[in-house]
Each structure stands twice: as structure tokens, then as C-alpha cells.
């Protein structure tokens, strides 16, 4: 099963609050709405997300973000001048189908 995330903030939040087990689910890609080109940009984004989305465990959230950055699985369409995906129908894609979290718990 291929799982793709469509939001850095929401996907990491789901992991740190225990809604998604990143050890059990093979997350192969994250398509982000961010436009970060430097480590400093990512530091700013992480600080903001830690206050807004990752309050439950900002330290673990930061580790997950660094792991994903190091692995190169974060794609940022805005860096290429493209629009990020619309997450109105969910911020996870499972086997090509965009869905809400309740379908992968």
C-alpha cells in the first residue's frame, strides 16, 4: 500500500497524536504547500507549526520533519511555480485515492 501525505503540518500532527503509525504505514511522499529553499526557511515553518499544529509533541514532530527532509520525500510544488494539492477531500492519498484520515486508522 502506497501512502502519500498532502500536508506537512497535518500529516505530522496525525502521527504525533497517534492517529497514524508511521512505523506501520509506509509513507512514501509528502506533497507540501510550503515553499522552503533553505534550512532557515524550514526552521521558521517548524517553529510556526510547533505552536499551531504540533503542540502535542513538538520535539517528535521536529524529528519527523528532519527525517523526511533527509530522506528527500517532501515535494514542494510551489518551489517549481506549481500549486500544491487541494486537501479539502483529505490530506492522505492511499493507493492513488485521496481520503480523510478515518479510512486508514
DSSP file (Angstrom, degrees, kcal/mol; ACC not computed):
  #  RESIDUE AA STRUCTURE BP1 BP2  ACC     N-H-->O    O-->H-N    N-H-->O    O-->H-N    TCO  KAPPA ALPHA  PHI   PSI    X-CA   Y-CA   Z-CA
    1    1 A X              0   0    0      0, 0.0     2,-0.5     0, 0.0    25,-0.3   0.000 360.0 360.0 360.0 126.9    0.0    0.0    0.0
    2    2 A X        -     0   0    0     25,-0.1    93,-2.9    23,-0.1     2,-0.5  -0.847 360.0-168.5 -97.6 128.5    1.4    3.4   -1.0
    3    3 A X  E     -aB  27  94A   0     23,-1.5    25,-2.6    -2,-0.5    26,-0.9  -0.973   4.2-175.6-120.1 127.1    0.5    6.3    1.3
    4    4 A X  E     -aB  29  93A   0     89,-2.7    89,-2.8    -2,-0.5     2,-0.3  -0.966  14.5-144.6-120.0 134.9    1.2    9.9    0.3
    5    5 A X  E     -aB  30  92A   0     24,-2.9    26,-3.2    -2,-0.4    87,-0.2  -0.741   6.3-162.7 -96.8 149.2    0.6   12.9    2.5
    6    6 A X  S    S+     0   0    0     85,-2.5     2,-0.3    -2,-0.3    86,-0.1   0.133  74.7  42.7-116.2  18.5   -0.6   16.2    1.2
    7    7 A X     >  -     0   0    0     84,-0.4     4,-2.3     1,-0.1     5,-0.3  -0.806  57.7-156.0-165.2 118.2    0.3   18.4    4.1
    8    8 A X  H  > S+     0   0    0     -2,-0.3     4,-2.2     2,-0.2     5,-0.3   0.951  99.9  45.8 -59.9 -49.0    3.4   18.5    6.3
    9    9 A X  H  > S+     0   0    0      1,-0.2     4,-2.0     2,-0.2    -1,-0.2   0.942 118.1  39.9 -63.2 -49.4    1.6   20.1    9.2
   10   10 A X  H  > S+     0   0    0      2,-0.2     4,-2.4     1,-0.2    -1,-0.2   0.884 115.7  50.1 -70.5 -39.3   -1.5   17.9    9.2
   11   11 A X  H  X S+     0   0    0     -4,-2.3     4,-1.6     2,-0.2    -1,-0.2   0.928 113.2  44.9 -68.4 -44.1    0.4   14.6    8.4
   12   12 A X  H  X S+     0   0    0     -4,-2.2     4,-2.7    -5,-0.3     5,-0.2   0.904 111.7  54.4 -65.7 -39.0    2.9   15.1   11.2
   13   13 A X  H  X S+     0   0    0     -4,-2.0     4,-1.9    -5,-0.3     6,-0.3   0.932 105.9  52.4 -57.3 -45.3    0.1   16.1   13.5
   14   14 A X  H  <>S+     0   0    0     -4,-2.4     5,-2.2     1,-0.2     6,-1.5   0.867 111.7  47.2 -59.2 -36.6   -1.7   12.9   12.8
   15   15 A X  H ><5S+     0   0    0     -4,-1.6     3,-1.4     4,-0.2    -2,-0.2   0.942 111.6  47.5 -71.1 -48.2    1.4   10.9   13.6
   16   16 A X  H 3<5S+     0   0    0     -4,-2.7    -2,-0.2     1,-0.3    -1,-0.2   0.759 111.7  50.3 -71.6 -21.8    2.3   12.7   16.9
   17   17 A X  T 3<5S-     0   0    0     -4,-1.9    -1,-0.3    -5,-0.2    -2,-0.2   0.432 118.5-111.1 -93.0   2.8   -1.3   12.4   18.2
   18   18 A X  T < 5S+     0   0    0     -3,-1.4    -3,-0.2     2,-0.3    -2,-0.1   0.603  85.2 118.5  86.4  12.0   -1.3    8.7   17.4
   19   19 A X  S   <S+     0   0    0     -5,-2.2     2,-0.4    -6,-0.3    -4,-0.2   0.773  81.2  32.0 -80.2 -25.9   -3.8    8.7   14.5
   20   20 A X  S    S-     0   0    0     -6,-1.5     2,-0.8    -9,-0.1    -2,-0.3  -0.999  73.3-144.7-131.8 133.5   -1.3    7.3   12.0
   21   21 A X     >  -     0   0    0     -2,-0.4     4,-3.1     1,-0.1     3,-0.4  -0.860   8.8-166.5 -98.2 105.9    1.5    5.0   12.9
   22   22 A X  T  4 S+     0   0    0     -2,-0.8     5,-0.3     1,-0.2    -1,-0.1   0.631  88.8  55.7 -71.4 -11.0    4.5    6.0   10.6
   23   23 A X  T  4 S+     0   0    0      3,-0.1    -1,-0.2     1,-0.1    -2,-0.0   0.822 115.6  36.6 -82.5 -34.9    6.2    2.7   11.5
   24   24 A X  T  4 S+     0   0    0     -3,-0.4     2,-0.5     1,-0.1    -2,-0.2   0.878 112.4  61.2 -84.1 -42.2    3.3    0.6   10.3
   25   25 A X  S  < S-     0   0    0     -4,-3.1     2,-1.3     1,-0.0    -1,-0.1  -0.765  81.5-133.8 -93.7 129.3    2.2    2.8    7.4
   26   26 A X        -     0   0    0     -2,-0.5   -23,-1.5   -25,-0.3     2,-0.8  -0.664  21.3-166.7 -84.0  93.3    4.7    3.2    4.6
   27   27 A X  E     +a    3   0A   0     -2,-1.3   -23,-0.2    -5,-0.3     3,-0.1  -0.734  10.9 175.8 -84.0 113.2    4.5    6.9    3.8
   28   28 A X  E     +     0   0A   0    -25,-2.6     2,-0.3    -2,-0.8   -24,-0.2   0.669  58.2   8.0 -96.3 -19.0    6.4    7.3    0.5
   29   29 A X  E     -a    4   0A   0    -26,-0.9   -24,-2.9     2,-0.0     2,-0.4  -0.986  50.6-152.6-162.0 148.2    5.9   11.0   -0.2
   30   30 A X  E     -ac   5  74A   0     43,-2.9    45,-3.3    -2,-0.3     2,-0.8  -0.985  11.1-157.9-125.4 118.9    4.7   14.3    1.3
   31   31 A X  E     - c   0  75A   0    -26,-3.2     2,-0.2    -2,-0.4    45,-0.2  -0.867  25.2-160.3 -96.7 109.8    3.4   16.9   -1.2
   32   32 A X  E     - c   0  76A   0     43,-3.2    45,-0.6    -2,-0.8    46,-0.4  -0.556  31.2-145.0 -98.9 153.7    3.7   20.1    0.8
   33   33 A X  S    S+     0   0    0     -2,-0.2    51,-0.1    43,-0.1    -1,-0.1   0.377  72.7 106.4 -88.3   2.1    2.1   23.5    0.5
   34   34 A X        -     0   0    0      1,-0.0    44,-0.5     2,-0.0    45,-0.3  -0.253  58.9-153.6 -78.4 166.5    5.4   25.1    1.7
   35   35 A X        +     0   0    0     43,-0.1     2,-0.5    42,-0.1    -1,-0.0  -0.589  34.8 155.0-138.7  72.6    7.9   27.0   -0.3
   36   36 A X        +     0   0    0      1,-0.1    43,-0.1    -2,-0.1     3,-0.1  -0.880  15.5 165.0-107.0 128.3   11.1   26.4    1.6
   37   37 A X        +     0   0    0     -2,-0.5     2,-0.3     1,-0.1    -1,-0.1   0.496  64.3  44.0-117.6  -7.9   14.5   26.6   -0.1
   38   38 A X  S  > S-     0   0    0      1,-0.1     4,-1.8     0, 0.0     3,-0.2  -0.914  82.6-113.1-133.2 160.3   16.9   26.9    2.9
   39   39 A X  H  > S+     0   0    0     -2,-0.3     4,-2.3     1,-0.2     5,-0.1   0.853 118.8  58.3 -58.8 -33.2   17.2   25.2    6.3
   40   40 A X  H  > S+     0   0    0      2,-0.2     4,-2.2     1,-0.2    -1,-0.2   0.900 102.2  53.1 -64.1 -39.9   16.3   28.5    7.8
   41   41 A X  H  > S+     0   0    0      1,-0.2     4,-2.4     2,-0.2    -1,-0.2   0.937 110.3  47.6 -58.0 -46.4   13.0   28.5    5.9
   42   42 A X  H  X S+     0   0    0     -4,-1.8     4,-3.0     1,-0.2    -2,-0.2   0.871 108.1  55.4 -64.2 -36.7   12.3   25.1    7.4
   43   43 A X  H  X S+     0   0    0     -4,-2.3     4,-2.2     2,-0.2    -1,-0.2   0.914 109.3  47.2 -61.5 -42.2   13.2   26.2   10.8
   44   44 A X  H  X S+     0   0    0     -4,-2.2     4,-2.2     2,-0.2    -2,-0.2   0.925 113.6  47.3 -63.8 -45.2   10.7   29.1   10.6
   45   45 A X  H  X S+     0   0    0     -4,-2.4     4,-3.1     1,-0.2     5,-0.2   0.929 112.4  49.8 -62.3 -45.5    8.0   26.7    9.3
   46   46 A X  H  X S+     0   0    0     -4,-3.0     4,-2.4     1,-0.2    -1,-0.2   0.893 109.8  51.0 -62.1 -40.0    8.7   24.2   12.0
   47   47 A X  H  X S+     0   0    0     -4,-2.2     4,-1.3    -5,-0.2    -1,-0.2   0.923 113.7  44.8 -63.5 -43.4    8.6   26.8   14.7
   48   48 A X  H  X S+     0   0    0     -4,-2.2     4,-2.0     1,-0.2     3,-0.4   0.946 114.6  47.3 -65.1 -49.0    5.2   28.1   13.5
   49   49 A X  H  X>S+     0   0    0     -4,-3.1     5,-2.8     1,-0.2     4,-2.7   0.855 107.0  58.8 -62.2 -34.7    3.8   24.5   13.1
   50   50 A X  H  <5S+     0   0    0     -4,-2.4    -1,-0.2    -5,-0.2    -2,-0.2   0.872 111.1  41.5 -62.9 -36.0    5.0   23.6   16.5
   51   51 A X  H  <5S+     0   0    0     -4,-1.3    -1,-0.2    -3,-0.4    -2,-0.2   0.848 128.5  28.4 -77.2 -34.8    3.0   26.4   18.0
   52   52 A X  H  <5S+     0   0    0     -4,-2.0    -3,-0.2    -5,-0.1    -2,-0.2   0.892 136.7   8.5 -96.9 -45.8   -0.1   25.8   15.9
   53   53 A X  T  <5S+     0   0    0     -4,-2.7     3,-0.3    -5,-0.2    -3,-0.2   0.725 122.9  51.1-111.8 -28.9   -0.4   22.1   14.9
   54   54 A X    > < +     0   0    0     -5,-2.8     3,-1.3     1,-0.2     7,-0.2   0.025  62.1 124.0-107.8  26.6    2.3   20.2   16.8
   55   55 A X  T 3   +     0   0    0      1,-0.3     3,-0.4    -6,-0.2    -1,-0.2   0.798  66.6  67.7 -57.4 -30.3    1.6   21.3   20.4
   56   56 A X  T 3  S-     0   0    0     -3,-0.3    -1,-0.3     1,-0.2    -2,-0.1   0.834 129.6 -10.2 -62.6 -33.5    1.2   17.6   21.5
   57   57 A X    <>  +     0   0    0     -3,-1.3     4,-2.4    -7,-0.1    -1,-0.2  -0.355  65.2 171.3-165.8  74.5    4.8   16.8   20.9
   58   58 A X  H  > S+     0   0    0     -3,-0.4     4,-2.2     1,-0.2     5,-0.1   0.798  81.4  56.8 -62.6 -28.9    6.9   19.5   19.0
   59   59 A X  H  > S+     0   0    0      2,-0.2     4,-1.9     1,-0.2    -1,-0.2   0.954 110.5  42.4 -67.7 -49.0   10.2   17.6   19.6
   60   60 A X  H  > S+     0   0    0      1,-0.2     4,-2.5     2,-0.2    -2,-0.2   0.903 112.5  55.3 -62.6 -40.3    8.9   14.4   18.0
   61   61 A X  H  X S+     0   0    0     -4,-2.4     4,-2.6     1,-0.2    -1,-0.2   0.922 106.8  50.1 -58.8 -44.7    7.4   16.5   15.2
   62   62 A X  H  X S+     0   0    0     -4,-2.2     4,-2.5     1,-0.2    -1,-0.2   0.878 109.2  51.7 -61.7 -38.4   10.7   18.2   14.5
   63   63 A X  H  X S+     0   0    0     -4,-1.9     4,-2.4     2,-0.2    -1,-0.2   0.914 110.2  48.7 -64.2 -42.1   12.4   14.8   14.4
   64   64 A X  H  X S+     0   0    0     -4,-2.5     4,-2.6     2,-0.2     5,-0.2   0.936 111.5  49.7 -63.2 -45.8    9.8   13.5   11.9
   65   65 A X  H  X S+     0   0    0     -4,-2.6     4,-2.6     1,-0.2    -2,-0.2   0.938 112.1  47.4 -58.9 -47.5   10.3   16.6    9.7
   66   66 A X  H  X S+     0   0    0     -4,-2.5     4,-2.6     1,-0.2    -1,-0.2   0.889 111.1  52.2 -61.9 -38.7   14.1   16.3    9.7
   67   67 A X  H  X S+     0   0    0     -4,-2.4     4,-2.3     2,-0.2    -1,-0.2   0.928 111.5  46.1 -62.1 -45.3   13.8   12.6    8.9
   68   68 A X  H  X>S+     0   0    0     -4,-2.6     5,-1.8     2,-0.2     4,-1.0   0.897 113.0  49.7 -65.8 -40.2   11.5   13.4    5.9
   69   69 A X  H ><5S+     0   0    0     -4,-2.6     3,-0.6    -5,-0.2    -2,-0.2   0.937 112.3  47.3 -63.5 -45.2   13.8   16.2    4.7
   70   70 A X  H 3<5S+     0   0    0     -4,-2.6    -2,-0.2     1,-0.2    -1,-0.2   0.885 111.7  50.7 -62.8 -39.3   16.8   13.9    4.9
   71   71 A X  H 3<5S-     0   0    0     -4,-2.3    -1,-0.2    -5,-0.2    -2,-0.2   0.651 106.9-130.0 -73.9 -14.9   15.0   11.1    3.1
   72   72 A X  T <<5 +     0   0    0     -4,-1.0    -3,-0.2    -3,-0.6    -2,-0.1   0.785  67.7 129.0  72.6  27.6   14.0   13.6    0.3
   73   73 A X      < +     0   0    0     -5,-1.8   -43,-2.9   -44,-0.1     2,-0.7   0.500  40.5  97.3 -94.7  -1.7   10.3   12.6    0.4
   74   74 A X  E     -c   30   0A   0     -6,-0.6     2,-0.4   -45,-0.2   -43,-0.2  -0.783  55.1-168.0 -90.8 119.4    9.0   16.1    0.7
   75   75 A X  E     -c   31   0A   0    -45,-3.3   -43,-3.2    -2,-0.7     2,-0.5  -0.893   4.4-164.6-104.2 133.4    7.9   17.6   -2.6
   76   76 A X  E >>  -c   32   0A   0     -2,-0.4     3,-1.5   -45,-0.2     4,-0.6  -0.830   7.5-175.3-121.1  91.5    7.1   21.3   -2.8
   77   77 A X  G >4>S+     0   0    0    -45,-0.6     5,-2.5    -2,-0.5     3,-1.3   0.833  82.3  64.5 -54.8 -34.4    5.2   22.2   -6.0
   78   78 A X  G >45S+     0   0    0    -44,-0.5     3,-1.2   -46,-0.4    -1,-0.3   0.802  92.0  62.9 -63.1 -27.7    5.4   25.9   -5.1
   79   79 A X  G <45S+     0   0    0     -3,-1.5    -1,-0.3   -45,-0.3    -2,-0.2   0.831 107.5  44.4 -62.8 -30.6    9.2   25.8   -5.4
   80   80 A X  G <<5S-     0   0    0     -3,-1.3    -1,-0.3    -4,-0.6    -2,-0.2   0.350 125.2-102.9 -93.5   4.2    8.5   24.9   -9.1
   81   81 A X  T < 5S+     0   0    0     -3,-1.2    -3,-0.2     1,-0.3     2,-0.2   0.610  84.6 122.7  83.4  12.0    5.8   27.5   -9.6
   82   82 A X      < -     0   0    0     -5,-2.5    -1,-0.3    -6,-0.1     2,-0.3  -0.618  65.4-105.7-102.3 164.6    3.0   25.0   -9.4
   83   83 A X        -     0   0    0     -2,-0.2     3,-0.1    -3,-0.1     2,-0.1  -0.653  31.1-120.6 -87.7 144.7    0.1   24.8   -7.0
   84   84 A X        -     0   0    0     -2,-0.3   -51,-0.1     1,-0.1    -1,-0.1  -0.353  44.4 -82.2 -74.2 165.5    0.0   22.4   -4.1
   85   85 A X        -     0   0    0      1,-0.1     2,-0.5   -54,-0.1    -1,-0.1  -0.309  41.5-110.7 -68.6 153.7   -2.9   19.9   -4.0
   86   86 A X        -     0   0    0      1,-0.1     3,-0.4    -3,-0.1    -1,-0.1  -0.727  24.5-163.4 -80.6 127.3   -6.2   20.9   -2.5
   87   87 A X    >   +     0   0    0     -2,-0.5     3,-1.9     1,-0.2    -1,-0.1   0.225  59.2 108.9-100.5  16.5   -6.7   19.0    0.8
   88   88 A X  T 3  S+     0   0    0      1,-0.3    -1,-0.2     3,-0.1     3,-0.1   0.821  83.5  47.0 -59.9 -30.5  -10.5   19.6    1.0
   89   89 A X  T 3  S-     0   0    0     -3,-0.4    -1,-0.3     1,-0.4     2,-0.1   0.238 134.6 -62.0 -95.5  13.3  -11.0   15.9    0.2
   90   90 A X    <   -     0   0    0     -3,-1.9    -1,-0.4     1,-0.1    10,-0.2  -0.356  36.3-112.3 123.9 156.8   -8.4   14.7    2.7
   91   91 A X  S    S+     0   0    0      8,-0.2   -85,-2.5    -2,-0.1   -84,-0.4   0.142  91.8  71.9-111.5  20.1   -4.7   15.1    3.3
   92   92 A X  E     -BD   5  99A   0      7,-1.4     7,-3.1   -87,-0.2     2,-0.5  -0.981  59.7-159.4-128.6 146.1   -3.8   11.5    2.7
   93   93 A X  E     -BD   4  98A   0    -89,-2.8   -89,-2.7    -2,-0.4     2,-0.6  -0.989   9.8-169.2-124.5 121.2   -3.7    9.6   -0.6
   94   94 A X  E >  S-BD   3  97A   0      3,-2.6     3,-1.8    -2,-0.5   -91,-0.2  -0.947  73.4 -21.4-116.0 119.0   -3.9    5.8   -0.3
   95   95 A X  T 3  S-     0   0    0    -93,-2.9    -1,-0.2    -2,-0.6   -92,-0.1   0.881 130.8 -47.7  49.1  42.7   -3.1    3.8   -3.4
   96   96 A X  T 3  S+     0   0    0    -94,-0.3     2,-0.6     1,-0.2    -1,-0.3   0.424 115.2 113.3  85.7  -0.2   -4.0    6.8   -5.6
   97   97 A X  E <   -D   94   0A   0     -3,-1.8    -3,-2.6     2,-0.0     2,-0.2  -0.921  62.7-135.5-111.4 120.4   -7.2    7.7   -3.8
   98   98 A X  E     +D   93   0A   0     -2,-0.6     2,-0.3    -5,-0.3    -5,-0.3  -0.536  40.6 161.9 -72.4 134.9   -7.4   11.0   -1.8
   99   99 A X  E     -D   92   0A   0     -7,-3.1    -7,-1.4    -2,-0.2    -8,-0.2  -0.952  40.7-101.3-151.7 164.0   -9.1   10.4    1.5
  100  100 A X    >   -     0   0    0     -2,-0.3     3,-1.8   -10,-0.2     4,-0.2  -0.541  46.3-103.4 -85.3 159.2   -9.8   11.5    5.0
  101  101 A X  G >> S+     0   0    0      1,-0.3     3,-2.7    -2,-0.2     4,-0.7   0.797 109.5  75.3 -55.4 -36.2   -7.9   10.0    7.9
  102  102 A X  G 34 S+     0   0    0      1,-0.3     3,-0.3     2,-0.2    -1,-0.3   0.713  88.3  62.2 -56.1 -20.4  -10.7    7.8    9.1
  103  103 A X  G <4 S+     0   0    0     -3,-1.8    -1,-0.3     1,-0.2    -2,-0.2   0.613 106.6  42.4 -83.2 -10.3  -10.1    5.4    6.3
  104  104 A X  T <4        0   0    0     -3,-2.7    -1,-0.2    -4,-0.2    -2,-0.2   0.405 360.0 360.0-115.2   3.3   -6.6    4.5    7.3
  105  105 A X     <        0   0    0     -4,-0.7    -1,-0.1    -3,-0.3    -2,-0.1   0.507 360.0 360.0 -71.0 360.0   -6.9    4.1   11.0
